[in-house]
Amino acid sequence: MVKDVSKENAEQIAVAYMKKKKNTERIEIAMIEQNHEDWVVRGTCPIDMEGHPWAEKFEVTIDTKGRIKDTHSSLL
């Protein structure tokens, strides 16, 4: 079981990471689940593609120490 990182901490880590990576303040979390010992945070964020607004979905995997193990993102 995850001992060091709570569900709330995992959400905070993922939001901070995505805000910095995508240079946006609007991050919407859709789901947070535990997968073995890791937390998986899924959500969406707006992006600008050549002047056109799009939505992008993302998934951030966070380990028991609060480190980001993996990220995936794709357009909706």
Beta strands, then each sheet from edge to edge (+ up, - down):
strand 1: 28-35
strand 2: 38-49
strand 3: 52-62
strand 4: 68-75
sheet 1: 1+ 2- 3+ 4-
end
